[in-house]
Amino acid sequence: MTEAMDTRAPGTSKMDPSYNVLHQQRTRLPLDVLFAPRSVAVVGATERPGSVGRTVLWNLISNPFGGTVYPINPKRPNVLGIKAWPSLGALPERVDLAIVVTPARAVPGVIQECAELGIRGAIILSAGFKEIGAEGERLEQEILRIAQAAQVRIIGPNCLGVMRPPSGFNATFAGAMARPGNVAFISQSGALLTSILDWSLREAVGFSAFVSVGSMLDVGWGDLIDFLADDPMTRSILLYMESIGDARAFLSAAREVALTKPIIVIKAGRTAQAAQAAASHTGSLTGSDEVLSAAFRRTGVLRVDSIADLFYMAETLARQPRPAGRRLTVLTNAGGPGVLATDALVSGGGELATLSASTRDALDAFLPPQWSHGNPVDILGDADPERFAKALEITGKDEGSDGLLVILTPQDMTEPTQTADRLKPYAKLHGKPVLASWMGGSEVAAGERILNDAGIPTFDYPDTAARIFNYMWRYTYNLAGLYETPALAQAERSARGEVRRWVESARAEGRTLLTEYESKKLLAAYGIPTVETRLAVTEDAAVAEAAALGFPVVVKLHSLSVTHKTDVGGVRLNLPDAEAVRAAFRDIRTRLEAMGQGRAFDGVTVQPMVRLDGYELIMGSSVDAQFGPVLLFGAGGTLVEVFRDRALGLPPLNTTLARRMMEQTRIYEALKGVRGRPPVDLKALEQLMVRFSQLVAEQRFVKEVDINPLLASPERLLALDARVVLHPASVTEAELPKLAIEPYPNQYVAPYRLRSGEEILLRPIRPEDEPKMAEFHRTLSEQTVFLRYAGLMQLSTRVAHARLSRICFNDYAREMALVAERKDGELLGVGRLTRLRGTRDAEFAILISDPVQRQGLGAEMLKRLVGIGRDWGMERIVADILAGNRAMQTISRKLGFSILQHEELSPDMVKAVKVL
């Protein structure tokens, strides 16, 4: 990339921040220096055979990338025949990138020199940091402090380096250069990277980027995914992950990119032993594997179980469309392989497609009478190429099928090569994926090449192909969940402030455990129905409360310190009369005294004995070391830890995400109704889960919550027991674990009065607003649409689900859309602020319904968006505005924006710029 010419607009100078905004599109993004440097210095370059310093220098000069390479070695006049320099400061120019191969203790000094010289990127190949213990951790923190202060971006330390095969850039100490391709591979293990490199050269697999991240001191998964999202050479992103690092950055980037570029990950550390090994390898904690899987599902990332599957999926998704569902049609010339494929399919959650009557009739018309008459479709061992092709054409048209797998075994009369050639026209079959398994060796090799060249992925074994199909439909399912429009959760009175006061009061008393009575009170404040519970500190009071409630009753221990009542015999059920209540009261107290916990007895609670024919569920929340608060849903009761029928999710939820959590459990099938029993009200259960997630997201001092059992019946949902644990008083708000996903920003909800006097509400957009946004777009005139989008856009396009869902689903850490809402729910306007990737700038856009234009709404929205930009720590707010949109320019000027014209912009456009 060449130096930008000085093409300033009239009236702007290079010292003017608005000048920098005009050149924003030509400014190199922060990670460009790591992947496309114009000049590189190798600090620690040497000629010693077998050394990292020699290998990386040789790789840079033997794979020309179009830039200058400077060896840094104070003890030699030249290295590998290239003039050497004693230090970075002695170089004749400021380089873009420093590659550091010095001993660990010298690295902070090198990064300090980079900072002083304005070098913006460093790749630290050196080892000896946090993976060796406390001293290495101290060195890392010193490096990070220096780098962050000077905005130096770092890959590593303890890494193999970076390759950019399409450009020839090889800043690694690997033994060879990868082939160019369109797959980016990022690995936390350098050794694994070299193994994959060797394999890829043999298999002729190419890469757009080949990156070893090491211990991710600075640049992490989120940074790299963001960079590759804008990379035209990358079509899919593969990750080998040992630890996630900055969880929020990863989830935010992955969710935005996954819809346009597949992100496929293999995560090491599933077992406790593997997690320990990974921690010793990278110096990072790996966290709960179950939670990580939940996070991947939430962001549309596809997780696979093996290195082979990682590359199978990259290849398959690049060649074939994703299936709409999980139903597969298996076409085979041998029964056994079809059965193997079926076993793998069903055990992985897929389904065999049911052939329609018309499909069976069409197959009957030309197949031998002995064909299987079902799925798998066994067309028999004497099938010729024409039979294969016609059977594939017919089954591919069946609307009950989401994908097809063609299996060929090389029997005496089989023609593998000719059959493959005959199937080429069906490589793109009605938008459904077509996979193939040509079983055998050299006899089928030519046919495999024909199919692969045509775009039909081939697999050695049919069970492997079925497993890949299961990954494919699961990937579709995960992506659909990102933008599936949820139902609007029932509005509940905000209980944030009230509950916060209760929690703070308990913490002020030095307590970390709420009583059951307090816990149920907290749940009720968030609209979660609880069984009526009354406190009693004496026998007589317990009897009186029981009589008021009506027998039979339940008596439970009331304690400020005992966590699990059942563990100390603190629960008595189905008490029929006053004498039974007295006996239960005395017995619970006596048991505690016998266990040496007499002081833990603070009385009892009395509840009605609920008799409902329903299911016992559990709903809970706890804190994960890497992802913060995590939600749990599943089968409850006393055997919850035995059956372990549960699903995990990340707050906050909407109704779609709540339903998907339910669908992951086995008890979900029962909740839908089985054996003549009516179903539970699943919509009400969704609403309850959403409110529970709101509690977890808002009440940050709550560390753990258990509702067990939550009784679910067709009649109602009822929390029978609850347990709430708080963070101790020593934990400040700043020290609380953050949510992995930015919650709904209630702080930006505020009223506004139009000039007409009508009071409306300005609030951040929600996914549930999609239907309202469609109606809003119907109020817009062609003139308004033209001014906003710099051109006409058909109404059908503006209200399409694919478009509106992306507008309404905001990652509040990256973009913020405010809507103006009337009391009846009608939307009158929308204003959006979006961070511009890789910069400290944010871009605004505003659209106001024609009937309320010139009511001050546009100016108020822009004012609030500017405030949000300040909260985000942005340096500038910008927008491209049609030159003919005088109204928006006037509003922008009144709020302190400069309106700039420039030859780099379209003649019909101006740029609004405000420096914050």
N, C-alpha and C positions, 0 to 999 in steps of 0.2 A: 504494500500500500504506500503510495507516494505522499510526500508532505503536501498538505493542503495549500493551495494558492491563496494569496491575500485578495479575496474578492469581496470586500466589505460593502455592505449597503451604505448608501449615503447617510451620514450622520452617526455612524457607529464606529467605534474604535476597538482595537484588540483588547483593550483593558475593560471594555464594557461586557458584563456577563451576558447581555443579550446577544452579543456577537458570537459567543461560544455556542449559544442555543441554535443560531442559524447554521452553524457548522456541525451540529449534532450528528447528522447522518454520516458525515465524513470522519467523525472522530472514532478512533480505535477503541473498542470496548475493552474493559479491564483484562479479560482473559486472552485477548488477541496476542498479547506479548508472550504468552505461554505456548500458543499453538502456531502463530505466524509471525515470529520475530524477524526484524530486518537485520539485526545484528545480535551476536551471542558471544558471551565471554565464558570460558570454561575455567573456573577458579579451582586450581589443583590439577591442571593438565600436566601430564608427565609422559615420558617414553618408557617407563618401566614395564616390561612385558607382563601381560595378565592383569594389569591394574585397571581400576575403574576409570581413572583419569585419562589413560591412554585410549581405552576402548571408546569412551563417549566422544572424545575428540576425533578419533578416526571415523566414527559413525557420522558425525556432523560434516566432515569434509569429503567423505566418500559418497555421500548421498546429497548432492547439491540441492539446496532449498532456495537459492536466490539471495541469501544473506551473507554477511561477513562474520567470520569466526575468529575470535581472539583467545589464544591460550594465555592463562595467567599463571606464571611460575617465577618467583623472584630469584631462583637459583640457576636458571638456564636462559641463554640468549634466544633459543628457539626450541620448539617442540614439534616433532614430525615434519621438520623443514619449514615451519611457520614461525615468524618472529613472535617471541614471547614477551610479555609485559609484566613488570613486577607487581602491579596492583591494578585494581579497577580504575583508580584515580589517574593512573598514568596513561590510560588509553587515549587515542586521538579523537574519539567521539564518545558520546554517552550511548551505551548499548541498551537495547530493549530488555534483554534477558541475561541473567547470570545463572549458570549451571554450577552447583557447588558440590565438590567432591573432597573437601578437606575433612580432617578429623572433626568429630562433633564439637569439641571444645572451642574450635576456631570459627565455627559457623556464626555465632552471634556477631562477631566482629565483621564478617563478610556482609551480613545483612545490614549492619549499621552503615557500612560503606555504601551499599546500594541505596539506602535511605538518603544519605547525604548527597549522593550524586544524581538522585532522581530516577534511578533504575526501577522500573515498575513491576518486574517479574523475576522470580527465582524458582528454580527447581533444585531441591536439596536431595541429592542422592545419598548423602552420608547417613550411616546408621549410628547407633549409640545414644538414642534419646529415650523416650518414656518406656520403650520396650525393655530397657535394662534396669529401670527403677527410679528412685527419687532424684538422683543427680541428673539423669537424662530428662526427667520431667521439668526440673528447674531450668535447664538449658532451653527447652522448648518454650517455656513461658517467657523467657527473656527474648527469644527470637520473635515470638508473637507480639510482644509489647512494642518492639522496634518496628516491625512490619506494619502493624495497624496504625501507628502514629504517622507513618509516611505513606500509607496506602500502597504498600508493596504486596502483591499477590504471590502466594507460595504454594507450590505442589510438593508434597512430601512432609517431613523427611522420611528416610528409610524406604525409598522407592526405587523402581527401575528407571523411571523417567517417562517421557512423552514421545510418541511417534505420530506423524501426520503423513501417512503414506501418499495421498494424492499430490502433496507438494514436495515430497522428498525430505521432509524434516525429520531427523532421527536423533533426538536428544536422550538416548538411553545407552546402557551398556549391554544390550542384548547382542547376540551373535549375528543377527541378520536384520534386514528391513522387511516389514510386512508388505504384502501386496496391496495395491489400492483397491478400494471397494466402497460400499455404502453402509457398512455396519460399524458402529462405534463400540469398542469393548473397553470397559473400565474395570480394573481389578485392584483389590486391596492386597493381593499377594503378587509380588514380582515374580516369584518362582513359577506360579501358575501361568502368569502371562507369557513367560518364555516357553513353557510347554505348549500353550495354545498357539504361539507363534510358529513353533516347529510343525505342529499339526496342520496349521493353516497353509503353510508353504507346500506341504505334501498334497493337500486336498484342493489347492488353488482357491482358497477362501480369502477375500480381500476385506480391508478395513478402511473406514474414513478417518478413524482416530484409534489409537492404541495407547491407553493411559494406565500408568501405575500410580495410585494415589498415596500409598504408604499409610502413615498414621494420620493423615488429613489434619495437619495443624491449622491450616487456613482454608484452602480450597477444598470443598467437600462435594458430596453427591449433588446437592441442590445447585451449586454454582455450575458444575459440569453439565447437568441436565439442561439448565437454562442456556448455556453456551451452545450445546448441540441442537437445541430446539431451533435456533436460527441458522444452523449450518446446512446449506443446501446439499452438501455431499453426504449427509447422514440421513438414512431412512429408518433405522431402528437402533436402539440403544441397549446393550447388554451389560449387566453388572455382576461382578463377583463381589459379594459383600460379607465382611466379617463383623463390622459394627456400623451403626447408622450415623453416628456423629450428631450433627444438628438435625434433630428429627423434624422440627417444624419447617426448616428450609427444604429438606428432602420432600416432604409431603406436599408442600406448596408448589414446588417446581414440577414434581411428578404429575400431580393432578392436572396442571395446565397443559403439559406436553403429551400425556398418554393418549389423548384422542387423535392426535395427528401423527405421532411417531410411537410405535410400540416400545415399551420399556419392559424388558424381561430380566429377571434377577434370579440368581441362585445365592441363597444365604447360608453360610456356614454357621455352625453352632446350634443346631436343632436340639441336640442332647446336652445334658449338663456337662458331660466330659468334653464334648466338642467345644462348648462355650468356654470352658476353662482354657482349652488349648488356644482358642482364638484370642482370648484376653492376653495370654502370655505372648502371643505372636505380635499383636498390634498395640498392646498396652491399653486397650479400651474394653469397657464392659460391653457384653453383647446384648443384655436385656432378655426379656421374655420372648420366646419364639412365637407363642400364641398371639401375643400382642402385635408382634411384627407382621404376622400374616393378616391380622385384622387391619393394620395400617395399609398394607399393600392393597387389600380389597377396597378400602375407602378411597384410594387414589387411582384405581385403574391399572396398577402395576401387576404384571403377571409373574407369579413365582413358580419356578420349576424345581425339580428335585435332582437333576444331574447336569453335568457339563454338556453331555451329548444333547439333552433336551433343550438346553440354552440355544445351541446353534440350529437344531432342528426347527425350533419355533421361529427364529429369525428368518430362516430360509422359507418356511411355510407361509408366514404372514406376508412376506415380500412377494410371494407368487400367487397366493390364493386369497379369496375374500373370506372374511370371518363368517362363521355360520350364525344364523339367526337364533338357533336354539340347540338343544342337546341331542336331537334325533338323527341317528346315522343309519344309512342304508349300506349294507355290506354285500358286495357282488363278488362271487368267488367261483373257481372251477374245481374246488375241493372242499369237502365238508369240514375236515379237521381245522384248517387254518381259520375258517369262518367262525368256528366255536371259540378258538383262542381269542380272536378279535372281539367276540361278544363278551367273553369273560372280562377282558381288560376294559372294555367300554363300560359295562354295567358296574363293575367294581369301582370305577372312577367317577361314577355319578351320571354317566351318559345313558342314553336309551336307544334301543333298536327302533327304528321307524316302523310304524304299522303300514303295510302296503294297502292302498285303497283298492276297492273292487275294480275300478277301471284299469289300474296298473296291473293287477293280477290277470285280468282278461287280456290285456295287451301282451303280457308275457306268455300267457297260455297259447296265444295265436302262433308263436314261432318257436318256443322252447320245446324240447322233448318232454313227453308226459312225465318223466321221472324227476323233473326239476323240483326244488324244495317246496314250492307253493307258499313260501313265506320269506321272512328276512331273518338270517342271511339268505340271499338269493343265490342258490347253488345252481349254476348253469351247466354243471357236469364236466367231467374231465376231458371230453372230446370237443370242447368248445373251440370254434375257430375264431379268427379276428372279427368276422362279421357278427357272430353271435355276441361276443363281448361288447362290440360297439352299439348294437341295437338294444341290448339289455341296459347298457349305461344310459342311452338316450331316453328310454322309457322311464326307468326308475328316477332319473334326474328331473323329470317333469312332475313327479308326485309332490303335491303341496304339503304332504305330511312328513317330508324328509327335509333335514337341514344340511346334509352333507353326504358325500359318497366315498366309499373305500372300495377300490378294485384290487382283488387279490388274484395273482396268477402263480400257479405251481407248474414247473416244467415237466409235464407228462409226455409220453411218447408222441402223442398227436398234437401237442401244444406248439404254437408258433410265437414265442415271446417277442421277437423283434417286430414281426408283422403286426401283431396285436397292438403293441405300443404305438406303431405308426398309425394304425387305424383309429386309435383313441385321441390323437392329437387335436382334432376339431372340438373335443369336449373339455379342453383345458379350462375354459371359462363357461361353466354350465349353469345358466339361470341364476347367477349370483351365489351359487353354493360351492363350497370348497370340494375339490376332487383330489383324493389322495390315492396312492398306489403302493402295493407291496409286491414286487417281482421277486419271488423267493427262489433262491438258488445261487450259483456262482457265475462262472464265465459264460454259461449258456444264456443267462438273462442280462448280462452286462450291457450289451448293445441296446436292448429294449429300455433299460433304465436310463441310459444316456438320452435316448429319444424323448422319453417322458420328461426328464428334468429339463431338457432344452425347450420343451413345449410349455413348461411352467407347471407341470404336475409333479409335486414332490414324491419321491419314492423312498421306501423304507425296507430294510432287509427282512423284517418280520412284521406280521399283521398286528400283533399285540402292541408293538411300538407305534404303529400308525394310529391305532385306536386311542392310545394314550395321548398322542399329539392332538387328535380331534377333541379329546376331553379338555385339554389345555385351551384349545381354540374357543370352544363355546363358553368356557369359564371366563375367558378374557372378554368376550362379548358381553357376558352377564355383568362383569365388574364395570365395564365402560358404560353400559346402559344405566347402571345405578348412579353414576355421577350426575346425570342430567335428566333423570326421570322425575317428572313434576310430582311433588308430594301433595297430599291433601293438607289444607290449612289446619294446623293444630288449634284446638279450642282455646280461645283467649282466657287467660287466668290473671287474676289480680296479682300484680307484681308483689312478691313477698321478700324481695332482696333485703330491704332495710330492716324489716321486722326480724327475720331469721338471723341476720347478721348480728343484731343486738343480743339475741339469745345465745348465740355461739360465743360472742365476745365475753358475755357474762360468765359462762362456764369456764372459759380459758382464764379469766381473771381470778377465778377461784382455784386455779391450779389443776383443773380437771381436763382430761383428754377423752373421757367417756361420758356421753350423754346417757341418761337413764332411758328405759324403754318408753316411759311416759313422755319425756322430752323429745325422744326420737320420733314418736308418732305425731307429736305436735308439729315438728318440723316438716314431716311428710305432708300432713294435712294442709299446711300453709301453701304447699305447691300443688294442691288439688289432687293428692294421692289419697284415696279413701282408706281409712284405718278403722279397725274395730274400736268401739268406745272403750276407753280405759280410764279407771278411777284409782286414785292413790289412797292408801290406808296405812297408817303407822301403828295401829293397835288392832287387837282381835275384834273388839266391838265395832270399830270403824269398818273393818273388812266385812263383817256380817251385815252392817247397815248398808254398805254400798252394794253388796250382793243382793240383798232384798230389794233395793231400789231398781237394780238392773233386771232382776227376775232369774230364778234358778232354771237350769243348771248354769254354773259359772266356771271360769278359769281363774286360778290364783297363781301369780308369778312373783318371784323375788324382785323387789325394788332395791337396787344397789347403785351407789355412785362409783363403785370400783370393780365389781365383778363383770367380766366381759361376756361370758357365755353361761347363761342360767342353767341350761340342761346339764352342763358338766358338774354342777354342784347340787343337782337334784332340786332346782329352784322352780319347777313348773308342775302344777297340779291341774288336771283336766277333769271336766264333767262332774263338778262337785254339786250334789243334788240338794243340799240343805245347809242351814246355818252351822250345825255341828261339824259337818265336813269342812266348811270354811275355817272354823276355829282350829280343827286338827291340822289342816294344811298350813295355816299360819305358824302354829307352834313347831310343826315338823321341819319347815324350811329354816326357821331360826335355829333350831337345835342342830340341824345338820351343819350349818355354817360354824356354829360354836365348836362342834366336834372336830371340824377341820382346821380349827385355829383361826377362823375368819369371822368371829362374832361381830367385830366392828364393821364388817362389810354389810351387815343387815340394816337397811334403812326403811324397812316396811315391806309392803306388798302392793301389787296392782291387782285390781279385780276387773274382769272382762266377762261379757256374756259368752257362753259356749256356742260358737257358731256352728250350725249344722247345714253345710252346703255340700251338695254332691258336685264337687269340682276337682280341679287339678292343683297340686301344690307346685308353685313356681318359685324361683329365686331371682331377684333383681339386685344388683349390687354395684359398687364402685370401689376401686382401690388405686394406688399410685404405682405406676411403673417407673423404673429409674430413668428411662430414656424418653418415654412418651407422655409422662405425667398421668393425670386421671384417666382411667380405663373403665368402661362399663361392662357388666356381665349380665347375661340373661340365660335362663335354662330351667331344667327340672329341679324343684326344690325339695324341702322336707329334711328329715333327719339323715337321710342317706345321700345327701347332695355330693359329698366327697367320694362316695363309692361309685355312683353311676357316672359322674362327671359329664353329664349331658348339658353342655353349655356353649355359648357363643360370646365372643368378646367384640367390643366396638369402641370407637373413640367419640367422645362428646365434642360438639353438640350433635344431637340427632334431629332428623325430620321424620315424618311418618314413613317415607320410603325406606330410609336407612333402618328404622325400627323394625319394619316388616322383614327386611333382609337379615337382620340379626335373628329373628324368630326362625326364619327358613333354614338356618344352619343347624338347628337342633332337631333331635328325634321327636321330642314331645310336641313339636309344631304339628305333626300329622294328627295327633290326638286332639289338639286344640281346634282343628278344623272340623272335628266331629267323626267319630268312628263307631261302628257296630250299633247304629241307630241312635247314638247319643247326639243331641244337638251341639252345634259348634259354640265355642266361646266367642264373645263379641271381639273379634280381632281388631276392628277399627278403634274400639275403646282401649284395647290393650296398647295399640300403637300410640294413641294419645297419651296414655299414662307413661309410656317409656320416654316420649318426648319431654314431658314435664319433669320426669326424673333426671334426664340428661341436663335439663335447664338448671335444676337444683345443683348438680355436680359442677356445671360450668360457672355458676354465679357464686356459690358458697365455697370460696377457695380454701377457707380454713377447715373445711370438712375433709378429713383424710380418707376415711372409709365409711361406706354405708352398706348395710345388708338388710334387705327385706326378705325374710324367709320364715315362714312361707307367705307368699302372695297367693291367696286363694283365687282361682279363676274358674268361673262357672258361666253358663249361659245367662244367668240372672245379673251377676255383678262381679266386680273385682274388689278384693279387700285385703289389705295388709294386716296379717294377724300378728306379726312380730317384727320388730325393727331394732337395728343396732347402729349407732353412729359414733365413730371415733374421730377426734379432732387432732389437728396438729398442736403440739405443745405451745405454751405461751412464749417460749424462747424463740420460736420461729416467727420472723417478721414477714410482712406481706411481700417484700422484695425477694425473700428467700423461698417463697412457695413454689412448688413445681408448676411450670407453665403447661397449659393445654397444648397438645400437638397441633391442633387446628384452631385457628382464630375464631372465637365465639362471636355471636351476633353483637354488634357494637351498640348497645343500648344508650351509650353516652351521646350518640348523635341523633337521638329521637327528641324532637322539640317542636312546639306549635309555631305557626306563623299566620299573621293576618294579612289577607290580600287588601289591595287598595279599596276594593268594593266593600270591605268590612267582614267578609266571610273568613272564618277561622279554619285553617286546614292543618294537617300534620306533615312535617318533613321527617322522614325516617329512612334508614338504609333499606335497600331492596331485600326481598326474601325469595327463595326458590318458589314458594307458593304463589308469588305474584304473577306467574306467567299468564294465566287467563286474563288478569286485569291489564297486563301490558298489551295483550292482543286487542282488547277493547280500546285502550288508550291510542293505539296506532290508527284505529278507525276514525278518530277525531281529527286527524292531521290533514291539512290541505296539501295539495301538490307543491305549493310554494314553500311551505314550512319544511316539507321533506327535502326539497331541492336544496334549500339553504343549509340544512343540517348535514346532508350526505354528499353535497357537491354534485348532485345528479338525482334523477328520478329513480325511485325504487317501487316496484309493484307491491300492492298491499299483500298479496299472497306470499311474497318473499319476506316482507316485514314481519308477518305474523306466523311464519313457519316455526314449528317446534324446535328444529335444530338451531335456529337463530335465537329465538327468545329464551330458550333454556340456558344458552351461554350468557345471555344478558342478565338473567335473573339469578344464576348461580355465581355468586361472587366469592372469591377467596379474599376475605376482608383484609388480609395482610398485604395483598397486591393491588386490589382495586376496590373502590367504594362508589356504589351508585346510590344516590338519594332519590327517593320518589316523593312527590307531593300528593297527598291523599285527602280526599274529602271525607266527611264523617260517614257518608254512605258507602265508602270503600272505593269510589271512582278515583283513578289516577289522573292527575292534571299535568304532570311533568316529570322528567327524569334528568338528573345531572350526574355525570360519571367522572371520577378521577382515577387514572391508571398510572401506576409506576412504569416508567420507561426502562426496560431491562438494561442493566449494566451502567446506569447513570444515576445521578441524584435528582433527576427531573421527573415530573409527573405531568400528564396531559389531561386536560379537561374537555368535556363535551356536554352540551345542554340542549334539551329538546322540550318545548312547552306546547301544550295543546292550544290550538287556535282560539277557543273561546275565552281563555284566561291570559292571553298575551297582553303585555302592557299593564300588568297588575303588580309589577315589582317582583314577580316570582323568579325570573331568570337571574336578576341581580342578587337576590337572597340566596339562591342555590349556589351561585359562584362564590359568594362570600363564605358560605359554609364549607365549600370544597377547598378553598384556600386555607381555611382553618385546619381542615383535615391534613392537608399537605404539610402544614407546620408541625402538626402532631407527629407525622411520619418522619420528620427531620429532612424534608426535601430542600434542595437549594433553589429550585425554580419551578414555576407552574407555567405550562405552555399550551398552545392550541393552534391548529391551522384553521383559518376561517375564510370563507369565501369573501372576496373583495366586495361583492355586492351585499353582504350581510351587515348592513350598517348598524342595525340594532344591537347585534352581539358585540360589534366593535365598540359601540358607545358604552355599553355596560362594562366591558373589560377596561376601558380607559378610566371610568369612574372609580374602579376598584384598584387602580394603580398599575395596570398592565401597559406596556409599550406595544404599539402596533407597528410592525416592521414589514417592509417590503424588501425582497432580495431576488437577484437573478436566478438563484438556485431553486426558488419556489416557482410553482406554476404562475403565470401572469394573472390568473384569476384568484390567487390565494394571497393572504397575508398571514403573518404569524403574530400571535399575542404572547407576550413574555412578561412574567412578573418574577423578580428576584426576591426571595423571602429573607 
